[in-house]
Amino acid sequence: MPVHDSETHDQELLQLKQAAWQDVLELFDGDEAVARDWMGRPRPFLGNVAPEHLLQTHEDILRLRRFVQQIQLGIVP
C-alpha cells in the first residue's frame, strides 16, 4: 500500500475513533469517567468484548457506533 493511502486510511480510522468516543460520551451525558469505565468492561451484546477493543478496524468501530445508537434508542438494555 502506498504511503499516501496508508496515511489517508490512518486519518479516516482516527476520525472514526473520535466519532465513536463522542457517541459514547453523549451516551453518558459527557461524563468521561463513566464513559471510560463503560468502554473498559466486557459487554454481552458485543460477545463479551470490551468496547475499547472495537477501536482497531473500520468495521469494528462502526459496530460499536451501531451498538451505542441501539442503546440510545432503547433497543439494547
Secondary structure, DSSP 8 states (H G I E B T S, - for coil): --HHHHHHHHHHHHHHHHHHHHHHHHHTTT-HHHHHHHHHS-BGGGTSB-GGGG-SSHHHHHHHHHHHHHHHHTS--
